[in-house]
Amino acid sequence: MKRTTLLLIIIILVSCSNKQEETKLKNRITELEMQLDECLNGAEKIHSKVKLAFQENNLTACKDYYFKMKKLHPNSELFNEVKKIYERIINEEKKKAEKERLLKEKQDREKKLLEKREKEKKLKALKKLRKKLDDVSGITWYKQPYFTHYTNRYLTSIYMGERNDSRWLRLQMSYAADDWIFFERAYLSYDGNTKEILFNKYDEKETDNDSGGISEWIDVTVTEDVKSFLEKFAKSKKAKMRFTGKYTKTRTLTYNERRGILDILNGYEILENMEK
């Protein structure tokens, strides 16, 4: 019995001793954690981090450190310095945002003015076009006003047809001389960019040899890709046309040819947008 009682006493003493050691260890850990936190998040440390981040123009980090300082050390004297840096950043951001807003407003005004002028330019082009109604077919034809494209002339032009709510573009290319070239391919080219104008040589090519001369020509529908090409082609001073077959002939378009193409394209765009 005495032995059992003694054993219990020993166990209790050892247990108490372990608990005391455990408590001391926990207290020491807490103390070290507090020291580490002070080392990492003390007022002086955060203040130094803010100054360094500001020097490196890391404004996001500056603002993050400010909010940490405000939470952990709101009564610190160093907090006022951190707050001044934060307010300086906010003021600079407001100035930058205002400057960007004013710049965007200016750009928007300039864009609207440019769009207005471009629309007026295209409306003016539309009004210049020669307009003729074919009351039998119900088609209104729009042609450029600078010249009449007869098939016995060496020219390139486009024109537009309109019936009800539908409109389309056509491209006319013609060759005239004393000798045949028997062309089987047609090309448009500008500044090193070339577009082949596809056509069926049996159904879409015409020839004539009246009045002592010969003429060969095509009159085809303008596809979307050709239309996109023509928009840049007509603005180039080096816009060229070429026919290739038994012989090859190339010439540079005149100013009126290029201007006529642009006027038709602009008129077409205006009429298309009026429907939207």
C-alpha positions in Angstrom: 0.0 0.0 0.0 2.8 2.4 0.9 4.6 1.6 -2.3 1.5 2.3 -4.4 1.0 5.6 -2.6 4.6 6.6 -3.2 4.4 5.7 -6.9 1.3 7.9 -7.3 3.0 10.8 -5.6 6.0 10.5 -8.0 3.7 10.4 -11.0 1.9 13.5 -9.8 5.1 15.4 -9.2 6.5 14.5 -12.7 3.2 15.5 -14.3 3.2 18.9 -12.5 6.8 19.4 -13.5 6.0 18.7 -17.2 3.1 21.1 -17.1 5.3 23.8 -15.7 7.9 23.3 -18.4 5.2 23.3 -21.0 3.8 26.6 -19.7 7.2 28.1 -19.7 7.8 27.0 -23.2 4.5 28.4 -24.4 5.3 31.7 -22.7 8.7 31.8 -24.4 7.2 31.1 -27.8 4.6 33.9 -27.3 7.4 36.3 -26.2 9.5 35.4 -29.3 6.4 35.8 -31.6 5.9 39.3 -30.1 9.5 40.1 -30.7 9.3 38.8 -34.3 6.1 40.8 -34.9 7.7 43.9 -33.6 10.8 43.3 -35.7 8.6 42.8 -38.9 5.7 45.1 -38.2 7.0 47.7 -35.7 6.3 51.3 -36.4 9.9 52.0 -37.4 10.1 49.0 -39.6 6.9 49.8 -41.5 8.0 53.4 -41.8 11.3 52.3 -43.4 9.4 50.0 -45.8 7.1 52.8 -46.8 10.0 55.2 -47.6 11.9 52.5 -49.6 8.7 51.6 -51.6 8.1 55.3 -52.3 11.6 55.7 -53.5 11.2 52.7 -55.8 7.9 54.1 -57.0 6.1 51.0 -55.7 2.9 52.9 -54.9 0.8 49.9 -54.3 3.1 48.7 -51.6 3.2 52.1 -50.1 -0.6 52.1 -49.7 -0.6 48.6 -48.3 2.0 49.6 -45.7 0.0 52.7 -44.8 -3.1 50.6 -44.0 -1.0 48.2 -41.9 0.5 51.2 -40.0 -2.9 52.7 -39.5 -4.1 49.4 -38.0 -1.1 48.5 -35.8 0.3 51.9 -34.9 -2.3 54.7 -35.3 -0.9 56.6 -32.4 2.8 56.4 -33.4 4.5 59.7 -34.3 5.9 57.9 -37.4 2.3 57.3 -38.6 1.9 61.0 -39.4 4.9 60.7 -41.8 3.5 57.6 -43.4 0.1 59.3 -43.7 1.7 62.3 -45.5 3.3 59.9 -48.1 0.0 58.2 -48.6 -1.9 61.4 -49.1 0.8 62.6 -51.6 0.3 59.4 -53.5 -3.5 59.8 -53.6 -3.2 63.4 -54.7 -0.9 62.4 -57.5 -3.2 59.6 -58.6 -6.1 62.0 -58.7 -4.2 64.5 -60.8 -3.1 61.8 -63.2 -6.7 60.5 -63.4 -8.0 64.0 -64.1 -5.3 64.5 -66.7 -6.2 61.3 -68.4 -9.9 62.2 -68.3 -9.3 65.5 -70.0 -7.0 63.9 -72.6 -9.7 61.3 -73.4 -12.4 64.0 -73.7 -10.1 65.9 -76.1 -9.5 62.8 -78.1 -13.2 62.0 -78.2 -14.0 65.5 -79.4 -11.3 65.3 -82.1 -12.6 61.8 -83.2 -16.2 63.1 -83.4 -15.0 66.1 -85.4 -13.0 63.9 -87.7 -15.9 61.5 -88.2 -18.2 64.5 -88.9 -15.8 65.9 -91.5 -15.4 62.5 -93.1 -19.2 62.0 -93.3 -19.6 65.5 -94.8 -16.8 64.6 -97.4 -18.6 61.4 -98.3 -22.0 63.1 -98.6 -20.4 65.7 -100.9 -19.0 62.8 -103.0 -22.4 61.2 -103.2 -24.0 64.5 -104.4 -21.4 64.8 -107.1 -22.3 61.4 -108.7 -24.2 61.2 -111.9 -27.5 59.5 -111.1 -29.7 57.9 -113.7 -32.9 55.8 -113.2 -33.7 53.0 -115.6 -37.4 52.9 -115.2 -37.7 49.6 -117.0 -35.4 47.6 -114.8 -36.1 49.8 -111.7 -32.3 50.3 -111.2 -30.7 53.6 -110.4 -27.2 53.8 -111.7 -24.6 56.0 -110.0 -21.4 57.0 -112.0 -18.5 59.3 -111.2 -18.7 62.7 -112.9 -15.2 63.1 -114.3 -15.4 61.2 -117.5 -17.7 58.8 -119.4 -16.2 55.3 -119.5 -16.6 54.2 -123.1 -15.4 50.6 -123.8 -13.2 51.8 -126.6 -10.9 53.7 -124.1 -8.0 52.5 -122.0 -9.5 53.1 -118.5 -10.5 51.7 -115.1 -13.6 52.8 -113.2 -16.3 51.6 -110.9 -20.0 52.4 -110.7 -23.0 51.5 -108.5 -26.4 50.1 -109.0 -29.4 50.5 -106.6 -32.8 48.9 -106.6 -35.2 49.0 -103.6 -33.0 48.5 -100.6 -30.2 46.6 -102.4 -27.1 48.1 -104.0 -24.0 46.8 -105.5 -20.7 47.8 -107.2 -19.3 47.0 -110.6 -15.8 47.3 -111.9 -15.1 48.2 -115.6 -11.6 47.8 -117.1 -11.1 48.4 -120.8 -8.2 48.4 -123.4 -8.2 50.2 -126.7 -5.5 50.4 -129.4 -4.7 49.4 -132.9 -3.6 45.9 -132.1 -5.1 43.1 -130.0 -3.5 41.9 -126.8 -6.0 39.0 -126.3 -5.8 39.5 -122.5 -6.9 36.6 -120.3 -6.0 38.1 -116.9 -6.5 41.5 -115.4 -4.7 43.1 -112.5 -4.8 46.2 -110.3 -1.7 47.2 -108.4 -0.5 49.9 -106.0 2.7 50.3 -104.0 3.8 46.7 -104.6 0.3 45.3 -103.7 -1.4 43.4 -106.6 -4.9 42.1 -106.9 -6.0 39.9 -109.8 -9.5 40.7 -111.0 -11.2 37.4 -111.7 -13.5 37.0 -114.7 -14.9 34.4 -117.0 -13.2 35.0 -120.3 -16.1 33.4 -122.2 -19.0 35.2 -120.5 -17.6 38.4 -118.9 -15.1 39.6 -121.5 -16.1 41.6 -124.5 -14.3 42.7 -127.7 -15.0 45.1 -130.6 -13.1 46.3 -133.7 -15.3 49.2 -134.9 -13.9 52.5 -136.3 -10.6 51.0 -137.4 -9.5 50.3 -133.8 -9.9 47.4 -131.4 -11.1 47.2 -127.9 -11.3 44.6 -125.2 -13.0 45.0 -121.8 -14.5 43.4 -118.8 -17.4 44.6 -116.6 -17.6 42.5 -113.4 -19.2 42.6 -109.9 -17.0 44.0 -107.2 -16.6 41.4 -104.4 -15.9 42.4 -100.8 -12.2 41.7 -101.0 -11.9 43.7 -104.2 -13.8 46.6 -102.6 -11.4 46.6 -99.6 -8.5 46.6 -102.1 -9.9 49.5 -104.1 -10.2 51.7 -101.0 -6.4 51.8 -100.7 -5.7 51.4 -104.4 -7.6 54.6 -105.3 -5.5 56.7 -102.7 -2.2 55.7 -104.2 -0.5 57.9 -106.8 1.0 54.7 -108.2 -2.2 52.9 -108.9 -1.8 50.8 -112.0 -3.9 48.5 -114.3 -2.5 45.5 -116.3 -3.8 43.2 -118.9 -2.0 39.9 -119.7 -2.6 37.5 -122.4 -0.8 37.0 -125.7 0.7 40.4 -124.9 0.9 42.5 -121.7 0.0 46.1 -121.3 0.3 48.2 -118.1 -0.6 51.8 -117.4 -0.9 54.2 -114.4 -4.3 55.5 -113.6 -5.0 59.2 -113.8 -6.0 61.4 -110.9 -9.6 61.5 -112.2 -9.7 57.8 -112.4 -8.6 57.4 -108.8 -10.9 60.2 -107.6 -13.8 58.7 -109.4 -13.3 55.3 -107.7 -13.1 57.0 -104.2 -16.3 59.0 -104.9 -18.2 55.9 -105.8 -16.9 54.0 -102.8 -17.8 56.9 -100.5 -21.3 57.3 -102.0 -21.8 53.5 -101.6 -20.8 53.7 -97.9 -23.2 56.6 -97.2 -26.1 54.8 -98.8 -25.4 51.6 -97.0 -25.2 53.3 -93.6 -28.4 55.2 -94.2 -30.2 51.8 -94.1 -28.9 51.0 -90.7 
